[in-house]
């Protein structure tokens, strides 16, 4: 029997990213408890970035655009394992190279938001044909990085993805 996303167990973590307990995702979200997420920037063979619009059914940031695939880290799961799992699931591929960790930061959704989450950002190159999950991805395209700036002004993006993108750009110099 499969579990709904709201019932999936997550590690609740403290300000040092140490596990303090485990609760269902729905409760973690409802109470704004700190947890863990992964963000994977996917490039194709032509160095274009995978950009997508989330489905309206997503629990967090429905119907918004994102330049990362990823999601929450399950209870007892490592960031690295979650990055590979999430990337393969959302892209609809198997045999993806292991995503490379680039940086980590604590994202805070601000007053009235959904709380905060430790966020690890990865990069991976996908040369496989993608078939994104219909439950996760409503629209997708590989976009040249030089075109992403215009898209950032034209569309509504997930705020944590924007924060990860800005940090990634700063880290690159």
C-alpha positions in Angstrom: 0.0 0.0 0.0 1.5 3.4 -1.0 1.7 6.3 1.3 0.4 9.7 0.4 3.0 12.5 0.3 1.4 14.1 3.4 2.0 10.8 5.3 5.6 10.3 4.3 7.9 10.5 7.3 10.5 13.3 7.4 13.4 14.0 9.8 12.7 17.1 11.8 16.1 18.8 12.3 17.5 21.6 14.5 19.5 24.8 13.6 22.6 22.6 13.2 20.9 20.1 10.9 20.9 17.4 13.6 17.8 15.1 13.7 15.5 16.0 16.6 12.6 13.6 15.6 10.4 12.2 12.8 7.0 13.2 11.8 4.7 12.9 8.8 5.3 15.5 6.0 1.8 17.0 6.4 2.4 17.7 10.1 5.9 19.1 9.5 4.4 21.5 6.9 1.4 22.4 9.0 3.6 23.2 12.0 6.4 24.9 10.0 9.0 22.5 11.4 12.6 22.5 10.1 13.4 19.6 7.8 15.7 18.8 4.8 15.4 19.4 1.1 17.5 18.8 -2.0 17.7 21.0 -5.1 19.3 19.5 -8.3 20.2 21.7 -11.2 20.0 19.5 -14.3 21.9 20.3 -17.5 21.6 18.5 -20.8 24.4 17.6 -23.2 24.1 21.1 -24.7 24.5 22.7 -21.2 20.9 23.9 -21.1 19.1 24.0 -17.8 16.0 21.9 -17.1 13.2 24.3 -16.3 9.6 23.2 -15.3 6.3 24.3 -13.9 5.1 22.3 -10.9 1.6 20.7 -11.0 -1.3 22.4 -9.3 -1.6 19.3 -7.0 1.8 19.9 -5.3 1.6 20.4 -1.5 4.2 23.3 -1.6 4.4 26.0 -4.3 1.8 24.5 -6.7 1.9 25.7 -10.3 5.1 27.7 -9.9 8.2 27.5 -12.1 11.5 26.0 -10.9 15.0 25.6 -12.3 15.7 22.7 -9.9 14.3 19.2 -9.5 14.3 17.9 -6.0 12.2 17.7 -2.9 12.2 16.6 0.7 14.7 14.2 2.2 12.9 11.2 3.7 13.4 10.1 7.3 16.7 8.4 7.6 17.7 9.2 4.0 20.9 11.0 3.1 21.0 14.2 1.1 23.0 12.4 -1.6 20.5 9.5 -1.9 17.5 11.9 -1.9 19.2 14.0 -4.7 19.6 11.0 -7.0 16.1 9.6 -6.2 14.3 12.9 -6.7 16.2 13.7 -9.9 15.5 10.3 -11.4 11.8 10.4 -10.3 11.1 13.9 -11.6 13.0 13.5 -14.8 11.6 10.0 -15.4 15.0 8.5 -16.0 17.1 5.6 -14.6 20.9 5.5 -14.6 21.5 9.2 -14.0 25.0 10.0 -12.8 25.2 10.8 -9.1 24.5 14.5 -8.6 27.4 16.5 -7.3 26.9 18.6 -4.1 27.7 22.3 -4.5 26.5 24.1 -1.5 24.2 24.0 1.6 22.1 26.7 3.2 19.2 27.2 5.6 16.2 28.5 3.8 13.6 30.5 5.8 10.2 31.0 4.1 9.7 34.2 6.2 6.9 35.4 8.4 3.6 33.6 7.6 5.5 31.1 5.4 6.1 27.4 5.7 9.0 27.5 8.1 12.6 26.7 7.3 14.5 23.9 5.7 18.1 22.9 5.3 18.8 22.9 1.6 21.6 21.1 -0.2 22.1 22.2 -3.8 23.5 19.7 -6.4 24.3 19.7 -10.1 24.0 16.8 -12.6 24.3 16.3 -16.4 21.5 14.3 -17.9 22.1 13.0 -21.4 19.2 10.6 -21.2 15.8 11.4 -22.8 13.6 12.8 -20.0 9.9 11.8 -19.4 9.0 13.9 -16.4 6.4 12.6 -13.9 3.0 13.9 -14.7 2.2 14.2 -11.0 5.2 16.5 -10.4 5.8 18.4 -13.7 3.1 20.2 -15.7 5.5 21.7 -18.3 9.2 21.4 -19.0 12.0 22.5 -21.3 15.7 22.7 -21.4 16.6 26.4 -21.5 20.0 28.0 -22.3 21.3 29.7 -19.2 21.5 33.1 -21.0 17.7 32.9 -21.6 16.9 32.1 -17.9 17.3 35.8 -16.8 14.3 36.8 -19.0 12.2 33.9 -17.8 12.9 34.9 -14.2 11.2 38.2 -14.8 8.3 36.8 -16.8 7.2 33.9 -14.7 6.4 33.2 -11.1 9.1 31.0 -9.5 9.3 28.9 -6.3 10.9 31.2 -3.7 13.3 28.5 -2.3 14.5 27.7 -5.8 15.2 31.4 -6.4 17.2 31.5 -3.2 19.1 28.4 -4.2 19.7 29.9 -7.7 21.1 33.1 -6.3 23.4 31.3 -3.9 24.6 29.1 -6.7 25.3 32.1 -8.9 27.2 33.8 -6.0 29.2 30.7 -5.3 30.3 30.6 -8.9 31.5 34.2 -8.7 
